[in-house]
Amino acid sequence: MQYVLTEEGEKYLRNGLPEKNLVIYLEKFGKAPISDLEKEIENFDIALLWAKKKGWIELKFNEIVLIKKPESFPEEEALRKIKENRINEVDSEMLKILIQRKLVEKVSYAHLEGLKGKEITVLTSDVIKSGYWREVKIKKYSSDVPPSETFPGKIHPYIKIIKEVKEFLISLGFKEVKGPLVEINFWNCDALFMPSDHPAREIHDIFFVEGEGKVKEKEIWENVKKMHEKKWGYWDENLAKKLILRSQCTAVSARSLAKIRKLPVKIFTIDRVFRPDVIDAKHFIEFEQCEGIVVGENLNFKHLLGYLKEIAKVFGGEDVKFKPSYFPFTEPSVEMYVKIGNLGWVEAGGAGIFREEVTKPFGINVPVLAWGLGIGRLAMLKLGIEDIRYLYSDDLKWLREV
């Protein structure tokens, strides 16, 4: 059987007993408000209890007065002796008090007797405190033994990829912009020259939200209205005011066109869009889209394809091909495809040069290169997965291995 200091006992020996610290503080002033002492003295409640029990202090209203200055602090001296393995010099009554205060504890080392001369692999606090470490052989540490596997926290792989794409575009001189998730139909469709009766505006391609929005840019509103009436022969003003969940980040590009004052301009956004769809390995009802526009003189279709190829390289998409396509707001238009494992060629997004019907209402008379890429499908390429749902999975095994 052996007596050792508890963690609190070690602390009191190092920093002083609470009642001792209280007395030292009161010696300076003779008395002090309880509110001040609570702030100044650590473990004030314990200090108050023992100082009052020993007759050192007196409570008067909201103050504590020092009435007797102790000549010594026997508990502190006893703690020091126990620390130095001089337990035989400590009075039995004092030992009881220290155990009662949880400053000292009894430790049985009978089970350690059998360790003498033997080799141990674990160095415990009991072995150290008892001194038995001097009488045993401690097994050598081997750097050849593989450590146990740990799983530290890390950035989600999909978030990491999005961050890499952002950094890449910024390195090319692009500026990141943002837009609202709940969008006005005008910016999502009408400002992009999408006719009021276009199939993509029906319920199966857009989530509608209750209520209407208001477009502050009155001049652009009127210009878009005139363009629709001139080219399509029809414009539904009420439909343009409806609120929706943004179905494409091109809406952010449209809002950005309204703010352009100086050329050239290179901007991008990577954000969430929403579309009613049948969920499968390649489709999801909400996903991230990378939208970008470049506005300036002498831009052409080859420049656009060059930007798309460079972005695809960030995802390891060396195998990329383009296919002519149609979008209401671009001409010429193109779809980009990347090859993903057993899925084969998968559409990664669309691009083109904004039509005059889109740019003129904003007062822009130079080419505007534009693209909208499904970051999720490109991330599938980089992560080597064949199901887009894994990007949003909470499968810990996959998250640890990817």
C-alpha positions as CSV (number, residue, x, y, z in Angstrom):
1,M,0.0,0.0,0.0
2,Q,1.3,3.5,-0.9
3,Y,-0.1,7.0,-0.6
4,V,0.2,9.4,-3.6
5,L,-1.0,12.9,-4.3
6,T,-4.1,13.2,-6.5
7,E,-4.2,15.6,-9.4
8,E,-5.8,18.2,-7.1
9,G,-3.2,17.6,-4.4
10,E,-0.4,18.1,-7.0
11,K,-2.1,21.4,-8.0
12,Y,-2.4,22.7,-4.4
13,L,1.3,21.8,-3.7
14,R,2.3,23.7,-6.8
15,N,0.0,26.8,-6.5
16,G,-0.8,26.8,-2.8
17,L,-3.8,25.7,-0.7
18,P,-7.0,27.8,-1.4
19,E,-7.2,28.9,2.2
20,K,-3.5,29.9,2.2
21,N,-4.1,32.0,-1.0
22,L,-7.1,33.6,0.7
23,V,-5.1,34.6,3.8
24,I,-2.3,36.0,1.7
25,Y,-4.8,38.2,-0.2
26,L,-6.5,39.4,3.0
27,E,-3.1,40.2,4.6
28,K,-2.8,43.1,2.1
29,F,-6.1,44.7,2.9
30,G,-7.3,43.2,6.2
31,K,-10.7,42.7,4.7
32,A,-12.3,42.4,1.2
33,P,-15.8,42.1,-0.4
34,I,-16.9,38.6,-1.1
35,S,-17.6,39.6,-4.8
36,D,-13.9,40.6,-5.2
37,L,-12.6,37.5,-3.5
38,E,-14.7,35.2,-5.8
39,K,-12.9,36.7,-8.8
40,E,-9.4,36.7,-7.3
41,I,-9.2,33.4,-5.4
42,E,-9.4,30.1,-7.3
43,N,-11.6,27.5,-5.5
44,F,-13.0,30.3,-3.3
45,D,-15.7,28.1,-1.8
46,I,-13.1,25.6,-0.5
47,A,-10.9,28.5,0.7
48,L,-13.8,30.0,2.7
49,L,-14.8,26.7,4.2
50,W,-11.4,25.7,5.6
51,A,-10.3,29.3,6.6
52,K,-13.5,29.7,8.6
53,K,-13.2,26.2,10.1
54,K,-9.7,27.0,11.3
55,G,-10.8,30.4,12.8
56,W,-8.7,32.6,10.5
57,I,-11.5,34.7,9.1
58,E,-14.9,36.2,10.0
59,L,-17.9,37.1,7.8
60,K,-19.3,40.6,8.3
61,F,-22.2,41.5,6.0
62,N,-20.8,41.1,2.5
63,E,-17.1,41.2,3.6
64,I,-14.6,38.8,4.9
65,V,-12.2,40.0,7.6
66,L,-8.9,38.4,8.6
67,I,-8.9,37.9,12.3
68,K,-6.0,35.5,12.8
69,K,-2.8,35.1,10.8
70,P,-1.7,31.4,10.7
71,E,1.9,30.7,11.5
72,S,2.2,27.7,9.2
73,F,0.2,25.6,6.8
74,P,0.7,21.9,8.0
75,E,-1.4,20.5,5.1
76,E,1.0,21.9,2.6
77,E,4.0,20.6,4.4
78,A,2.3,17.1,4.6
79,L,1.6,17.1,0.9
80,R,5.3,17.9,0.3
81,K,6.4,15.0,2.5
82,I,4.1,12.5,0.7
83,K,5.3,13.7,-2.6
84,E,8.9,12.9,-1.4
85,N,7.8,9.5,-0.2
86,R,8.3,10.5,3.5
87,I,4.9,9.2,4.5
88,N,6.2,8.0,7.9
89,E,6.7,11.7,8.9
90,V,3.0,12.6,8.3
91,D,0.6,12.5,11.3
92,S,-2.2,9.9,10.9
93,E,-4.9,12.6,11.6
94,M,-3.4,14.9,9.0
95,L,-3.4,12.0,6.5
96,K,-7.1,11.4,7.2
97,I,-7.8,15.1,6.5
98,L,-5.9,15.0,3.2
99,I,-7.7,11.9,2.1
100,Q,-11.0,13.4,3.1
101,R,-10.1,16.5,1.0
102,K,-9.3,14.2,-1.9
103,L,-5.7,15.5,-2.0
104,V,-4.2,12.1,-1.3
105,E,-5.2,8.6,-2.3
106,K,-4.2,5.1,-1.4
107,V,-2.8,3.0,-4.2
108,S,-2.3,-0.8,-3.9
109,Y,0.7,-2.1,-5.8
110,A,0.4,-5.7,-4.7
111,H,-0.4,-6.7,-8.3
112,L,2.9,-5.1,-9.4
113,E,5.0,-7.4,-7.3
114,G,4.9,-10.1,-9.9
115,L,6.3,-7.7,-12.5
116,K,9.8,-7.6,-11.0
117,G,12.4,-8.5,-13.5
118,K,9.8,-9.1,-16.2
119,E,9.3,-7.3,-19.5
120,I,6.3,-4.9,-19.8
121,T,4.9,-3.2,-22.9
122,V,2.8,-0.6,-21.2
123,L,4.1,2.1,-18.9
124,T,1.2,3.0,-16.7
125,S,0.9,5.8,-14.1
126,D,0.8,3.2,-11.3
127,V,4.2,1.7,-12.5
128,I,5.7,5.2,-12.5
129,K,4.3,6.4,-9.2
130,S,5.3,3.2,-7.3
131,G,8.9,3.3,-8.6
132,Y,8.4,-0.3,-10.1
133,W,9.7,1.0,-13.4
134,R,13.2,0.7,-11.9
135,E,12.6,-3.1,-11.3
136,V,11.1,-4.1,-14.7
137,K,12.3,-4.3,-18.3
138,I,10.4,-1.9,-20.5
139,K,10.1,-3.3,-24.0
140,K,11.9,-1.4,-26.7
141,Y,9.8,0.7,-29.0
142,S,9.8,-0.6,-32.6
143,S,9.3,1.7,-35.5
144,D,8.6,-1.3,-37.8
145,V,5.3,-2.2,-36.1
146,P,2.5,-0.6,-38.1
147,P,0.4,1.8,-35.9
148,S,-3.3,1.4,-35.4
149,E,-5.4,3.0,-38.1
150,T,-6.8,6.4,-37.2
151,F,-9.5,8.5,-39.0
152,P,-8.8,12.2,-38.5
153,G,-11.2,14.9,-39.6
154,K,-10.8,16.1,-43.2
155,I,-12.5,18.3,-45.8
156,H,-15.2,16.5,-47.7
157,P,-13.8,15.4,-51.0
158,Y,-16.5,17.1,-53.0
159,I,-16.0,20.4,-51.1
160,K,-12.3,20.1,-51.7
161,I,-12.8,19.7,-55.5
162,I,-15.1,22.8,-55.6
163,K,-12.5,24.8,-53.8
164,E,-9.8,23.6,-56.3
165,V,-12.0,24.8,-59.2
166,K,-12.6,28.1,-57.6
167,E,-8.8,28.6,-57.1
168,F,-8.1,27.6,-60.7
169,L,-10.6,30.1,-62.1
170,I,-9.4,32.9,-59.9
171,S,-5.8,32.1,-61.1
172,L,-7.1,32.8,-64.6
173,G,-8.3,36.2,-63.6
174,F,-12.0,35.4,-62.9
175,K,-13.9,37.0,-60.1
176,E,-16.4,35.0,-58.0
177,V,-20.0,36.3,-57.8
178,K,-23.1,35.1,-56.0
179,G,-26.8,35.1,-56.5
180,P,-30.0,34.1,-54.5
181,L,-31.2,30.5,-54.4
182,V,-34.8,31.7,-54.5
183,E,-34.8,33.6,-57.8
184,I,-37.2,35.7,-59.8
185,N,-38.3,33.9,-62.9
186,F,-37.2,37.0,-64.9
187,W,-33.5,36.5,-64.2
188,N,-33.7,32.7,-64.5
189,C,-35.5,32.6,-67.8
190,D,-36.8,35.9,-69.4
191,A,-33.6,37.9,-69.2
192,L,-32.0,34.9,-71.0
193,F,-34.4,35.1,-73.9
194,M,-36.3,32.0,-72.9
195,P,-39.8,32.3,-74.3
196,S,-42.8,32.4,-71.9
197,D,-44.1,29.2,-73.4
198,H,-40.8,27.3,-73.5
199,P,-41.2,23.7,-72.2
200,A,-38.3,24.1,-69.8
201,R,-40.3,26.6,-67.9
202,E,-43.0,24.1,-67.0
203,I,-43.4,22.5,-63.6
204,H,-41.4,19.4,-64.6
205,D,-38.2,21.5,-65.0
206,I,-38.6,24.2,-62.4
207,F,-39.6,24.2,-58.7
208,F,-42.0,27.1,-58.2
209,V,-42.1,29.0,-54.9
210,E,-45.2,30.8,-53.6
211,G,-45.2,34.5,-54.2
212,E,-43.8,37.1,-56.7
213,G,-40.6,39.1,-56.9
214,K,-39.8,42.6,-58.1
215,V,-37.2,43.6,-60.6
216,K,-35.6,46.9,-59.6
217,E,-33.8,47.5,-62.9
218,K,-36.9,49.0,-64.7
219,E,-35.0,49.9,-67.9
220,I,-33.7,46.3,-68.3
221,W,-37.2,45.0,-67.5
222,E,-38.7,47.1,-70.4
223,N,-35.9,46.2,-72.8
224,V,-36.4,42.5,-72.2
225,K,-40.2,42.9,-72.6
226,K,-39.7,44.6,-75.9
227,M,-37.2,42.0,-77.1
228,H,-39.6,39.2,-76.3
229,E,-42.6,40.9,-77.9
230,K,-40.5,41.7,-81.0
231,K,-38.9,38.3,-81.5
232,W,-41.3,35.8,-79.9
233,G,-44.5,37.9,-80.4
234,Y,-45.5,37.3,-76.8
235,W,-44.4,37.9,-73.2
236,D,-46.1,36.8,-70.0
237,E,-45.3,39.5,-67.4
238,N,-47.0,37.7,-64.5
239,L,-44.9,34.5,-65.2
240,A,-41.7,36.6,-65.2
241,K,-42.5,37.9,-61.7
242,K,-43.0,34.4,-60.1
243,L,-40.5,33.1,-57.6
244,I,-38.7,29.9,-58.2
245,L,-35.8,27.8,-56.9
246,R,-33.0,28.7,-59.2
247,S,-32.7,26.1,-61.9
248,Q,-29.5,27.3,-63.5
249,C,-26.6,29.6,-62.3
250,T,-27.0,31.4,-65.7
251,A,-29.4,33.5,-63.6
252,V,-26.4,34.8,-61.7
253,S,-24.7,35.7,-65.1
254,A,-27.8,37.6,-66.1
255,R,-27.8,39.6,-62.9
256,S,-24.1,40.3,-63.4
257,L,-24.6,41.6,-67.0
258,A,-26.9,44.3,-65.5
259,K,-23.9,45.5,-63.3
260,I,-21.2,45.6,-66.0
261,R,-19.8,49.1,-66.4
262,K,-16.2,48.4,-67.6
263,L,-14.8,45.8,-70.0
264,P,-13.3,43.2,-70.1
265,V,-15.1,41.1,-67.5
266,K,-14.4,37.5,-66.4
267,I,-16.7,36.2,-63.6
268,F,-17.9,32.9,-62.3
269,T,-20.1,31.3,-59.7
270,I,-20.3,27.8,-58.3
271,D,-23.5,27.2,-56.4
272,R,-26.6,25.0,-55.9
273,V,-29.4,24.7,-58.5
274,F,-32.6,22.8,-58.3
275,R,-34.5,20.8,-60.9
276,P,-37.3,18.2,-60.7
277,D,-35.7,15.0,-62.0
278,V,-35.7,11.2,-61.6
279,I,-32.8,10.5,-59.2
280,D,-30.3,7.9,-60.6
281,A,-26.6,7.5,-61.0
282,K,-26.3,10.6,-63.3
283,H,-29.1,12.8,-62.1
284,F,-30.0,14.5,-58.8
285,I,-32.7,17.1,-57.9
286,E,-30.2,19.5,-56.5
287,F,-26.6,19.9,-57.6
288,E,-23.7,22.4,-58.0
289,Q,-23.2,24.2,-61.2
290,C,-20.2,26.1,-62.4
291,E,-21.3,29.1,-64.4
292,G,-18.9,31.5,-66.0
293,I,-19.0,34.4,-68.5
294,V,-16.2,36.3,-70.3
295,V,-17.2,39.7,-71.8
296,G,-14.9,41.6,-74.1
297,E,-13.8,42.6,-77.6
298,N,-12.7,40.0,-80.2
299,L,-13.8,36.9,-78.4
300,N,-14.8,33.9,-80.4
301,F,-16.0,30.3,-80.2
302,K,-12.5,28.9,-80.1
303,H,-11.8,30.9,-77.0
304,L,-14.8,29.3,-75.3
305,L,-13.7,25.8,-76.2
306,G,-10.3,26.6,-74.8
307,Y,-11.7,27.7,-71.4
308,L,-13.9,24.5,-71.3
309,K,-10.9,22.2,-72.0
310,E,-8.8,23.9,-69.3
311,I,-11.6,23.5,-66.7
312,A,-12.0,19.8,-67.6
313,K,-8.3,19.3,-67.0
314,V,-8.7,20.3,-63.4
315,F,-10.9,17.1,-63.0
316,G,-8.5,14.9,-65.0
317,G,-10.8,15.1,-68.0
318,E,-8.2,14.7,-70.8
319,D,-10.8,12.7,-72.7
320,V,-13.3,15.5,-73.6
321,K,-15.5,16.0,-76.7
322,F,-17.9,18.6,-77.8
323,K,-21.3,18.3,-79.6
324,P,-23.3,21.0,-81.3
325,S,-26.5,21.8,-79.3
326,Y,-29.2,24.4,-78.9
327,F,-30.0,26.7,-76.0
328,P,-32.5,29.7,-76.2
329,F,-29.8,32.1,-75.0
330,T,-26.7,31.1,-76.9
331,E,-25.7,30.8,-80.6
332,P,-23.6,28.9,-81.5
333,S,-24.2,26.4,-78.6
334,V,-22.3,23.3,-77.6
335,E,-22.5,20.5,-75.1
336,M,-19.3,19.2,-73.4
337,Y,-19.0,15.4,-72.7
338,V,-16.4,13.7,-70.5
339,K,-15.7,10.0,-70.3
340,I,-16.5,8.4,-66.9
341,G,-15.7,4.7,-66.3
342,N,-18.5,2.3,-67.3
343,L,-20.9,5.2,-67.7
344,G,-19.1,6.1,-70.9
345,W,-19.5,9.6,-72.3
346,V,-21.5,11.8,-69.9
347,E,-22.8,15.3,-70.6
348,A,-21.0,17.7,-68.2
349,G,-22.7,20.9,-69.3
350,G,-23.6,23.4,-72.0
351,A,-21.9,26.5,-73.3
352,G,-22.1,29.1,-76.1
353,I,-22.0,32.7,-77.0
354,F,-24.9,34.8,-75.7
355,R,-27.3,35.9,-78.5
356,E,-27.8,39.5,-79.2
357,E,-31.3,39.1,-77.9
358,V,-29.8,38.5,-74.5
359,T,-27.0,41.1,-74.5
360,K,-28.7,44.1,-76.2
361,P,-31.3,44.7,-73.4
362,F,-28.3,45.1,-71.1
363,G,-26.6,47.6,-73.4
364,I,-23.8,45.2,-74.2
365,N,-22.6,45.1,-77.8
366,V,-19.5,42.8,-77.5
367,P,-19.3,39.0,-77.5
368,V,-20.1,37.2,-74.2
369,L,-18.8,33.7,-73.8
370,A,-20.9,31.6,-71.3
371,W,-21.0,28.1,-69.9
372,G,-22.8,26.1,-67.2
373,L,-21.1,22.9,-66.1
374,G,-22.4,20.2,-63.7
375,I,-19.6,20.2,-61.2
376,G,-21.0,16.9,-59.7
377,R,-20.4,14.9,-62.9
378,L,-16.9,16.3,-63.3
379,A,-16.2,15.5,-59.7
380,M,-17.3,11.9,-60.4
381,L,-14.5,11.8,-63.0
382,K,-11.9,13.0,-60.6
383,L,-13.0,10.8,-57.7
384,G,-13.4,7.7,-59.9
385,I,-17.0,7.1,-58.9
386,E,-19.9,6.1,-61.1
387,D,-22.9,7.3,-59.0
388,I,-23.5,11.0,-58.4
389,R,-25.3,10.2,-55.2
390,Y,-22.0,9.3,-53.5
391,L,-21.1,13.0,-53.6
392,Y,-23.8,13.6,-50.9
393,S,-23.3,10.2,-49.1
394,D,-22.7,9.8,-45.4
395,D,-21.0,6.4,-46.1
396,L,-18.1,6.7,-43.7
397,K,-16.2,3.8,-45.4
398,W,-16.2,5.6,-48.7
399,L,-15.4,9.0,-47.2
400,R,-12.4,7.6,-45.4
401,E,-11.0,5.8,-48.4
402,V,-11.7,8.4,-51.1
